[in-house]
């Protein structure tokens, strides 16, 4: 009898190993990355119209990772429409209805005055052949029917589950303990509507919750002469509100105790004189706690901690400051550089909302965009007026999508009220993942008339750990 019991216990232990140990082992994904040269085998920086997105992720992402990050498209569409309360195709088409799907060139602007009414002022100005002082114009576009966009099923489920639970204080700043996961304000309204919209953007689910980026960025003078050719690697972890990649909720106990929102490590690969320089950013949830910016300067082999003033400095070779990351990453604080928030417009615009194929490209002769697909999108236009005259910008104008809270265009004005810097993005959209990828960037400095654009390759990185983005990782990646 004792032998039978011992045998039964042994079987039970084996079963526990099967159901507990083996799944845990399967969740450990071996590190995989692509170099810049490997990425450019799929999509080159110039003159490459290949629709590489159609099978890029199936080819380069391990099968088990791809399977975990894909969902039923119709289920995602239905649930996200419930979350935001509408479908974009149902609420557009009222402004300049004569602008139908089809091809248009800049020569059609006189024939179709509705194009001016439908485009952002800056987009309408860019709807011309590229000429000095800036790169990134487009002389032809294809208007396509408005498409419904949506997010990954776990993101939509978390949004619906937590709808109405996230709260703001009496100044309109988020009460962090009230936020769990998903988009905090899927149907913004009320006194602090503008701040709710901005918080949706800050809590966005794009580029995956763990991601690795290979990026190339080029800079040009006002004479369209290239003066910068840079490349970077990015490692990024979402530490709070995780919904699509394990672990869910908080990334770890340290993140929960310290109130850490996300962490980023960026290593410079080029130009040569900047090789090995890296910077690490830890974003905290507490609006009064300054985010930690650390730079490892390879030539000095020293780490420098950046102050709140330093983060207003231009990023090396680029037409942005550190707080312009992804269009707008400045911390919202009632004490440190506070803003007055306003929704100044809600209406449809004609924009290159997203690429479903990756077939758009830059021409190497005149640096124009080609193969851009424009569609009508319901948009918010927000005005953020800076209340501290010591900040580099007096105001920011944000153009954000109402269905997805994606930031497409930012206008930053200096303290004299002059347009200083603009940011534009044409993201990729991966429908089977319900995922936006921040892929094509355009930066313009309207005072010194410099400009730059970048192409970003983003991979989900379930293998990413603290060691990739902490201080030790900063030193290691800088060597």
Phi, psi and omega in degrees: 000319179298321179295322179296315179297318180297320179295318180297319179296320179298318178297318180299318179297319179297319179297319178298322178296322180295315187273344182245306186289315185294313176302322178297320179294323181293334182285347179277105182264131179295142181299132175222142180211165173238136173284168179299317180295324178291322177297320183288352170289336178265324182205118180273164183292324185235149166054038184232096182273010183301132178279066193290342183293340186302326181223012184301308185289329175295327182280319191260342181264133178308144187305317183291328178288315179301318181296321181290335186257011179242148187217174178289121185296315182295324177294320179295317179301312184296313184291321181292323176298324176295322183293312185269344175090010179193169171243132184306317181301338184275350188239010179241172177106004183270332180268131179045061183296348179288345177279101183261165173304140182153185182263140178223146173242171181298339179288345180275359185295324178287323181289326182238082180298342178296340177299322180293323180290330185273335186265153167304147177307320181290324177295318180297322177294324180283347180284068182202163174300148180290126175219160177306148015261000188234151172270168171098016174284174174216128183261352178213146179220160171242119177273127180242159177301147179297134181252153174276132177248160188198172181241167181309145185306316179297329178292315179295320179297318178294322179297313180295317182299321186261008182301127179089355184270331182284132185240156173247153177278187185288355174254359179092014179261143188295139172270104192300327181294342182272350181263136179245293181197170183081188177277125189292329185225072184295339177231077186299141175194174175089190185301322184252037182303317182299317180292324176301318180296316180295321178294326174300320179293318181293330180267016188300154176249087178222157179065014180074158182282331165240124179216154175240134184237138164245128190224143173233134182228132180245143179240150185221142177283177180294347175263011181062031173264129181292129179232005179208135176222098186244157176216142180221160167244138179239141171235126185223134178237129168275127186254349184219143178074031182285136184228336188248342182227138178292147354284151182271158182076243175279145178292320177198178182294324179300316180298319181294314183294319184271353182065046182271131182268312180198164180220142182225139170234127181236124180248130178277129176257334181205155003290172188302320183289352179247004184299135177089342175292137183218152173224146184243137180232127172247118180264128181256151180286326182297118183295341181262000180259120184292130177299145184271116177249119178236135177240128172262114181265109191297319184293335179261345186052046180226151175256133179243133175265125183275143177269176178298332177284321181299327182290355173266359179284151177295142174287140186310122175074007185236163182258046178217164168257171183300330181273012173258007182309128182056032175098322180190111179228014179293136182294138176273117184219139177283348184249322185255105181054060181286157180243158161264126186254132179218141166267111184263348178197147170225110184195173179272147174226158176261112185221161170281082192296317180191154175257128178265350185237335184080022185273352178289154182202167176258135176279131183284348182275315182232007175061040174267153169277141175230159179065027177283131176257118180261144174216156177288131179228139172286130189228152164259142169243118184248143175243122178248108181265122182285128183269352178251115184291352180276353180279154185296328181250142175274331178199157174235138172248123183246131175253111186234143181287135182284331183278330188235347183062026175281134177271118183257329186212134178231134173243124180247130182248142180282182185289351175263005178083011181266139177301123186256294183227145174235154180228138175224146177223137167244100183282165167267149175236126180252097190299321182291344177258345188060045191229132171263136178245122178285098194250306186253122183242145173223123178244140177224132172258117187268000176261307176269358173063035173264157178209161179204155176220156182221158174235127187242135176248121187242132177237141170294141186228074180297345179280352186294135181225177180304322184298340180278340187232359181274185184299320177298320177295325178300313180293317181298314181291337180279347183272000000 
